[in-house]
């Protein structure tokens, strides 16, 4: 008889043979992310990692999980899937670095409408690239086939990462005081937040994403799908050089400035940010104008030209900015901390 479990499963929409082919395709990409500490190999029931904790008096694990949201819709429209994994990694590791921890491993979860080895490989190409940029190992993951649950040819992706930091070196913002300087790091673009609003604003243009837009210097599709910048190596670099002079870090993701900047502040300290000092990318002004979006809503949704914010000691601000530039970032002085109710003021 040839009515095997595999045959029956395939009739239900799940192709096990295709799953094996996907594993074969993604294996070299996964292994390209390995770093010291990775144990075992692909295919185990759990990803194994032995962290190097020597020198830490009180090691603390820091974890983060996130997805990419409706930015995926842009990838579907363009049929381009090799960068969306970078976004998924970035959403996790950029959060972890806000505590001063070094992300050391990452796992992904992909839910697909049907088995598609080629598509799976394209997605993992991006995940692996994100892991290499962050210096963390891709030690496991899951590709689930949700036949009948997802729209045809669509998928969802989420990730999970873990890092480590010595308890005495945790960055939690508690040391921020009035007079500290606020430094902003430039993003690559929109990153991965606010795309439900983005798609609404550009609804009439979503079928022509490959048309060149002179005001952007690229096509609208290229701009919208530009992968999220990963700040891990640069932040770890300045932490190593300047230690507790780095007092607070905030990843500007969903909720923009108004929700994220206060997360790094202690009670009695307020951040004042001067928007005139921010070098804004054209996509933000285009969104605001085309969508008639109030400025406060823009700052409560998007990163507005600053992907990550740091509060640092005033006497170390100049050398920290110099170091960040040498590490490949584009830092800008954007404000200061003042004595007032906890929160943020945007001055534009």
C-alpha positions as CSV (number, residue, x, y, z in Angstrom):
1,X,0.0,0.0,0.0
2,X,1.2,3.5,-0.8
3,X,-1.3,5.4,1.5
4,X,1.5,6.4,3.9
5,X,1.2,9.1,6.6
6,X,3.3,11.3,4.4
7,X,0.8,10.9,1.5
8,X,-2.2,11.6,3.7
9,X,-0.5,14.7,5.2
10,X,0.3,16.0,1.8
11,X,-3.4,15.7,0.8
12,X,-4.2,17.8,3.8
13,X,-1.9,20.5,2.6
14,X,1.4,19.7,4.5
15,X,4.3,18.4,2.3
16,X,6.8,16.7,4.6
17,X,9.2,16.1,1.7
18,X,9.2,19.8,1.0
19,X,10.1,20.4,4.7
20,X,13.1,18.2,4.4
21,X,14.2,20.2,1.3
22,X,13.8,23.4,3.2
23,X,16.1,22.2,6.0
24,X,18.7,21.2,3.4
25,X,18.5,24.7,1.8
26,X,18.7,26.7,5.1
27,X,21.5,24.7,6.8
28,X,24.5,26.6,5.4
29,X,22.8,30.0,6.1
30,X,22.1,28.9,9.7
31,X,25.7,27.6,10.2
32,X,27.1,30.9,8.9
33,X,25.8,32.6,12.1
34,X,27.5,30.2,14.6
35,X,29.8,31.6,17.2
36,X,31.7,30.1,20.2
37,X,29.1,28.6,22.5
38,X,26.9,26.8,20.0
39,X,26.5,23.2,20.8
40,X,24.9,20.4,18.8
41,X,23.6,20.8,15.2
42,X,20.5,21.6,13.2
43,X,17.6,19.1,13.8
44,X,17.7,18.7,17.6
45,X,14.7,19.2,19.8
46,X,16.2,22.3,21.4
47,X,18.9,24.7,20.5
48,X,21.9,24.4,22.7
49,X,24.2,27.3,23.7
50,X,26.9,27.5,26.4
51,X,27.4,31.2,27.2
52,X,30.8,32.5,28.2
53,X,30.1,34.0,31.6
54,X,33.7,34.1,32.9
55,X,34.3,37.5,34.5
56,X,30.7,38.1,35.4
57,X,30.0,38.2,39.1
58,X,26.3,37.9,38.7
59,X,25.2,36.9,35.1
60,X,21.7,38.0,34.1
61,X,19.9,36.7,31.1
62,X,17.9,39.2,29.0
63,X,15.3,38.1,26.5
64,X,13.1,39.6,23.9
65,X,10.6,38.4,21.4
66,X,8.9,40.2,18.5
67,X,7.7,40.1,14.9
68,X,7.7,42.3,11.9
69,X,4.0,43.2,11.8
70,X,2.3,44.3,8.6
71,X,5.5,45.3,6.9
72,X,5.2,41.7,5.6
73,X,2.4,43.0,3.3
74,X,5.0,45.0,1.4
75,X,7.2,41.9,1.1
76,X,4.2,40.0,-0.3
77,X,3.4,42.7,-2.8
78,X,7.0,42.9,-4.0
79,X,7.6,39.2,-3.8
80,X,10.9,40.0,-2.0
81,X,11.6,38.1,1.1
82,X,15.3,38.1,1.7
83,X,15.5,41.1,4.0
84,X,12.4,40.7,6.2
85,X,14.3,38.4,8.5
86,X,16.8,41.2,9.3
87,X,13.8,43.2,10.6
88,X,12.8,40.3,12.8
89,X,16.2,39.9,14.3
90,X,16.6,43.7,14.8
91,X,13.3,44.0,16.6
92,X,14.6,41.6,19.3
93,X,18.3,42.4,19.6
94,X,17.9,46.2,19.5
95,X,15.6,45.8,22.6
96,X,18.1,43.6,24.4
97,X,21.0,46.0,23.8
98,X,19.0,48.7,25.7
99,X,19.9,46.9,28.9
100,X,23.6,46.7,28.1
101,X,23.4,43.0,27.4
102,X,25.1,41.2,24.5
103,X,22.6,39.1,22.4
104,X,24.1,35.7,22.0
105,X,21.5,33.5,20.3
106,X,18.3,33.8,18.3
107,X,15.4,31.5,17.3
108,X,12.8,32.1,14.6
109,X,9.3,30.9,14.1
110,X,7.7,31.0,10.6
111,X,4.1,30.1,9.9
112,X,3.4,29.4,6.2
113,X,0.3,28.7,4.2
114,X,2.0,25.8,2.5
115,X,5.4,24.2,2.3
116,X,7.7,26.2,0.1
117,X,11.5,25.4,0.4
118,X,12.6,28.3,-1.8
119,X,10.5,30.9,0.1
120,X,11.8,29.5,3.4
121,X,15.4,29.8,2.2
122,X,14.8,33.5,1.2
123,X,13.4,34.3,4.6
124,X,16.2,32.6,6.4
125,X,18.8,34.4,4.3
126,X,17.6,37.6,6.0
127,X,17.4,36.0,9.5
128,X,21.0,34.8,9.1
129,X,22.2,38.2,7.9
130,X,20.5,39.9,10.8
131,X,22.2,37.4,13.2
132,X,25.6,38.0,11.6
133,X,25.1,41.8,12.0
134,X,24.2,41.4,15.6
135,X,26.9,38.8,16.3
136,X,24.4,36.3,17.7
137,X,23.9,32.7,16.6
138,X,20.8,31.3,15.0
139,X,20.5,28.1,17.0
140,X,17.0,26.9,16.2
141,X,13.6,27.6,14.8
142,X,10.3,26.3,13.6
143,X,8.6,26.4,10.2
144,X,4.9,25.5,10.7
145,X,2.5,24.9,7.9
146,X,-0.9,26.4,8.7
147,X,-2.9,25.0,5.8
148,X,-6.3,26.7,5.6
149,X,-5.5,29.3,8.2
150,X,-3.3,31.8,6.3
151,X,-4.0,33.5,2.9
152,X,-2.5,31.8,-0.1
153,X,1.3,32.4,-0.5
154,X,1.5,34.4,2.8
155,X,3.4,33.7,6.0
156,X,4.1,35.3,9.4
157,X,7.5,35.4,11.2
158,X,8.5,36.0,14.8
159,X,11.7,35.8,16.7
160,X,13.2,35.3,20.1
161,X,16.6,36.3,21.4
162,X,18.6,35.9,24.6
163,X,21.6,38.0,25.8
164,X,23.7,38.2,29.0
165,X,24.9,41.1,31.1
166,X,26.6,41.3,34.5
167,X,24.1,42.5,37.1
168,X,26.3,45.4,38.1
169,X,26.5,46.6,34.5
170,X,22.7,46.6,33.7
171,X,21.6,49.8,32.0
172,X,18.2,50.7,33.4
173,X,18.1,54.5,33.3
174,X,18.2,54.8,37.1
175,X,21.4,56.8,36.9
176,X,20.1,59.5,34.6
177,X,20.1,63.0,36.1
178,X,19.2,66.5,34.9
179,X,22.0,67.8,32.6
180,X,22.7,64.5,30.9
181,X,22.9,64.7,27.1
182,X,20.6,62.9,24.7
183,X,22.2,61.4,21.6
184,X,20.2,59.9,18.7
185,X,21.4,57.4,16.2
186,X,20.1,57.5,12.6
187,X,17.8,54.7,11.4
188,X,17.9,53.1,7.9
189,X,14.3,54.4,7.3
190,X,10.9,53.5,8.7
191,X,12.3,50.3,10.4
192,X,9.3,48.0,11.2
193,X,6.7,50.1,12.9
194,X,3.6,52.0,11.8
195,X,3.0,50.0,8.6
196,X,-0.7,49.8,9.0
197,X,-0.8,53.6,8.8
198,X,1.9,53.5,6.0
199,X,-0.2,51.2,3.9
200,X,-3.3,53.3,4.5
201,X,-1.5,56.5,3.4
202,X,0.0,54.8,0.3
203,X,-3.1,52.6,-0.5
204,X,-3.4,54.0,-4.1
205,X,0.3,53.4,-4.8
206,X,0.7,49.8,-3.5
207,X,0.2,48.4,-6.9
208,X,3.1,50.5,-8.3
209,X,5.7,50.0,-5.7
210,X,8.4,49.5,-8.3
211,X,8.0,53.1,-9.7
212,X,11.0,55.3,-9.1
213,X,10.3,58.2,-6.7
214,X,12.7,61.1,-7.2
215,X,12.0,62.6,-3.8
216,X,13.1,59.3,-2.2
217,X,16.0,58.5,-4.5
218,X,14.6,55.0,-5.0
219,X,11.3,53.2,-5.6
220,X,8.6,53.5,-2.9
221,X,8.9,49.7,-2.5
222,X,12.6,49.9,-1.8
223,X,12.1,52.6,0.7
224,X,9.3,50.8,2.6
225,X,11.1,47.5,2.6
226,X,14.5,48.9,3.7
227,X,15.6,46.6,6.6
228,X,15.8,47.8,10.2
229,X,19.2,49.0,11.3
230,X,20.9,46.8,13.9
231,X,22.8,48.8,16.6
232,X,24.3,46.0,18.6
233,X,28.0,46.1,17.7
234,X,28.2,49.9,18.0
235,X,26.4,50.1,21.4
236,X,28.5,47.2,22.8
237,X,31.6,49.1,21.6
238,X,30.8,52.3,23.4
239,X,29.7,50.5,26.5
240,X,33.0,48.7,26.6
241,X,34.8,52.1,26.2
242,X,32.7,54.3,28.4
243,X,30.9,52.0,30.9
244,X,28.5,53.7,33.2
245,X,28.7,57.0,31.3
246,X,26.0,55.3,29.1
247,X,23.1,55.8,31.5
248,X,20.0,54.9,29.5
249,X,19.1,53.5,26.0
250,X,15.7,53.5,24.3
251,X,14.9,51.7,21.1
252,X,12.4,53.8,19.1
253,X,9.9,51.3,17.9
254,X,6.1,51.1,18.1
255,X,4.8,54.1,20.0
256,X,7.6,56.3,18.7
257,X,9.2,58.9,21.0
258,X,6.3,59.5,23.3
259,X,6.0,55.9,24.4
260,X,9.6,54.7,24.2
261,X,11.8,57.6,25.5
262,X,10.1,57.7,28.9
263,X,10.9,53.9,29.3
264,X,14.5,54.7,30.0
265,X,13.9,57.7,32.4
266,X,13.7,57.6,36.2
267,X,11.0,59.5,38.1
268,X,11.7,63.3,38.2
269,X,13.6,63.4,34.9
270,X,12.2,64.6,31.6
271,X,13.7,64.4,28.2
272,X,13.6,67.5,26.0
273,X,14.3,66.7,22.3
274,X,14.9,69.4,19.7
275,X,13.5,68.1,16.4
276,X,15.4,70.8,14.4
277,X,18.6,68.8,15.2
278,X,17.3,65.6,13.7
279,X,18.3,64.9,10.1
280,X,15.0,63.5,8.8
281,X,14.6,61.2,5.9
282,X,12.1,62.3,3.2
283,X,9.8,59.4,3.8
284,X,8.6,60.9,7.0
285,X,7.7,64.3,5.6
286,X,6.0,62.6,2.7
287,X,3.9,60.5,5.0
288,X,2.9,63.4,7.1
289,X,1.9,65.6,4.1
290,X,0.2,62.9,2.1
291,X,-1.7,61.4,5.0
292,X,-2.4,64.8,6.7
293,X,-1.0,63.2,9.9
294,X,-0.6,65.6,12.9
295,X,3.0,66.0,14.0
296,X,2.3,64.6,17.5
297,X,0.8,61.5,15.9
298,X,4.0,61.1,13.7
299,X,6.2,61.2,16.8
300,X,3.8,58.7,18.5
301,X,4.0,56.2,15.6
302,X,7.4,56.5,13.8
303,X,11.0,56.9,14.6
304,X,11.1,60.2,12.8
305,X,14.8,59.9,11.9
306,X,16.1,58.6,15.2
307,X,16.2,54.8,15.6
308,X,17.8,54.6,19.0
309,X,18.2,57.2,21.8
310,X,21.0,57.3,24.5
311,X,21.3,59.4,27.7
312,X,24.9,59.9,28.5
313,X,27.0,61.9,30.9
314,X,27.6,65.5,29.6
315,X,31.4,65.3,30.2
316,X,31.6,62.1,28.0
317,X,29.2,63.1,25.3
318,X,31.8,64.4,22.8
319,X,34.1,61.3,23.0
320,X,31.0,59.0,22.9
321,X,29.8,60.7,19.7
322,X,33.3,60.4,18.2
323,X,33.5,56.7,19.0
324,X,30.0,56.0,17.6
325,X,31.1,57.7,14.3
326,X,34.2,55.5,14.2
327,X,31.9,52.5,14.8
328,X,29.9,53.4,11.7
329,X,26.9,55.1,13.2
330,X,25.6,58.6,12.5
331,X,25.0,60.1,16.0
332,X,23.4,63.5,16.6
333,X,23.0,65.6,19.8
334,X,19.2,65.9,20.0
335,X,18.5,67.2,23.5
336,X,19.0,67.0,27.2
337,X,17.5,65.7,30.4
338,X,15.9,68.2,32.7
339,X,14.3,68.1,36.2
340,X,10.6,67.7,35.8
341,X,7.8,65.1,35.6
342,X,8.9,61.9,33.9
343,X,8.1,62.2,30.2
344,X,9.3,63.7,26.9
345,X,8.8,67.0,25.2
346,X,9.4,67.3,21.4
347,X,10.3,70.8,20.4
348,X,9.8,71.4,16.7
